[in-house]
């Protein structure tokens, strides 16, 4: 049974793959500009809901539109996580993400299932692995891509089981925190003629 993705950025790879598919059958390489990408997270708790963001450091994906094979990596800077509360961010970096020790979260795509249309809405699944907190996990993510006039806007929302993946749950005596975090990723890529 396929489960929701537990990574931060497979959507970026699908947008680049969509661009590649529109350009023909040869292998293509694409880069995503971090400025055109948002990675947001939400953590449920008994007293309040925590909202935060991460920053994409870099993104590069190679894709063969005939076979569906993908390669490359998308890197999120774990030290960039912010929730708007300095004390909470200190705990997030020091005790949960351990971002000084694990400064990168890396997604490596290996294949795409489904077809991205040159116009309109397409739904595909991206397969690959995410390395977070020093451990690699296999993932599958459903992605929606909206194509129009040579641009591909991608959106994915999914859960990350951070406790199951070896990170600390910050729950305290009164404050109870969910053992998974919800992530939403949005990005846009323009089709290119080559790299």
Secondary structure, DSSP 4 states (H G I P E B T S, - for coil): ------SS-HHHHHHHHHHHHHT-SS-EEEE--GGGEEEEEEE-BSS--EEEEEEEEEEEEEE-TTT-BEEEEEEEEEEEEE-S-HHHHHHIIIIIS-TTT--EEEEEEEEEES---SSEEEEEEEEEEEEETTEEEEEEEEEEEEEETTEEEEEEEEEE-TTTTTPPP---SS--B-SSEEEEEEEEEE--S--
